[in-house]
Amino acid sequence: MESLNSGQFIHKYDIQIRRGTEWRTVAAGTSAGHRKIDLFPKVSASEVRLRILAAAGPPRIREFQLFDGSAIDARLADTPDRLR
């Protein structure tokens, strides 16, 4: 989540996971405001990163969390194979 006290600055971002030596995008968006949640299939990874790809000013990330959302995996059945 981006801190919105001074306004919203993030215009484009992605979330990537690392498997071995390769980074792979699992989610992307155009804003990371209050209560922003990105859903993607359950994956295993050695690292995770949030990349800010475009911003109107210095982004202020207030919080970045990952959760096991396996209870909602059924809702992700239509996710493209490239993200699995």
Helices and strands as residue ranges (DSSP letters): E 10-19, E 22-29, E 47-55, G 70-76, G 81-83
